[in-house]
Amino acid sequence: PKLEIGGDMIFNYAVCLDSCGRREEALEMYKRCVGCPHGKVSKMADRMIWGMTTASKKMKADQFDYDGIKDKYDPFLIKMTTERQDWKIESDPEEEEALKKVTAASVAFVVALPLAMGALIYASRF
């Protein structure tokens, strides 16, 4: 890519490919961005290539297989969100009424205090 916007577009496309699991295609798009005359795009692409090649080998990330366990927690999570009711908030009408009174008093104080101060300042002039 000769323009910075073209480099950004290809880089973002590579990020999308990488996120979708199409790592080989993403790696090719990152390699296209390395020669970009705009340093930001080229530097980011170089970092991504390093992360996909060198870093994953050093961290031995390719030895982990997440496909075998990714669906094992679904039944537990579904059951937890549909059957558990203890996390729902139940309101008490008396408590709601008390909160409304406190809220109304707080709002009245916040409005009345500046008005009273203004009246006091105005009255002190005479």
N, C-alpha and C positions, 0 to 999 in steps of 0.2 A: 504494500500500500504506500502510495506516494504522499497522500494527505493524512493529517492527524485523525480526521473524522473516519477515514477509511480504516485506519489502524485500530481505532476504538471499536468500530463495528465488527471487525474480524475478531478482535480480542474478546468482545462480549459474546459473540457467536461461539467462540471456543469455550468460554465459561459455561454457556448453556449446554453445549455438547458434553462437557465434562460432568455437569450436574445430572445429565440424563444417563450417564454411564457409558457414553460413547467415547471412551478415552483415546482410542487410536486416532479417530477423526479430530478430536480436540487437540491432540499433540501435533498433528499436521497443521492445524490453524495457528497454534502458538508459534510453530516454526516459521510460518509465513510472516508473523509479526516481528520476529527478531530483527530483520533487516530494515525495519521502519526508520526513516530518518528522524522521527520524533522520539526523543529519548525515553519519555514516560511509557509509551506503548511498548517499545522494545525492551525496556527494563522489566516491566511487569510480565511480559511474555517469557523472558529469560528466567525469571523467578518461578513461573508456573512450570516451565519445562524442567527446571532443576527439582522442583517438588515432585513432579510426576516420575522422574527417572532416578535421580541420585538419592533424594531424601527417602523415597519409599523403599529403596533397597537397604539403606542404612538402618531404617527403623523396622525393617522386615515386615512392612505392612501388607505385602502380597501373600503372607502366610496365613492371614486370617480370612475365614469364610463366614460372611455375615448372612448369606442367603439361607442357611440352615436354621437360623434362630429368629429371623426377622418377623415371622408370623406367629411365633410361640406365645407372645404376650398379648396378642389381640383378644382372645377369649377373656382373659383376666381383666383387661382394660375395659372391654365392653360391659362385662358384668359389674365392674366397679362403678361405671358411670350410669348404668340404668337401674341397678338394684339398691345402691346405697342412698339412703334418704337423710342420713344424719347431718349431711353438710348443708342441707337447705335451711334457710333462716325462717323461723316462725316468728311472726310479730305478735306482740301482746298489745291489745287495744289501750290499756292503761298506760303502758310505757310509751306508745305512740303519741297519746294525748299529752303526756308530760314533756316529751321531746318537742312537740309543737309549741307548747307554752314557753319553754326555754328558748327556742328559736325566735319566737315572736318578741320576747323580752330582749334578746341580744340585738335583733335588728332595730328595735325601737331605741335602744341605748346608743347604737352606732349612729343612728340618724339624729337623735336628740342632742347628743353631746356637742357636735360642731355648731348646731343651731343655738344652744345655750351659751356657748363660748362667744359666738358672734353677737348675741344679744347683750352679753356682759360687756364686751368691748365697746359696742355701740352706746350702751348706757353710761359707761365710764367717761365718755367724751363730754357729757353735759354736766 
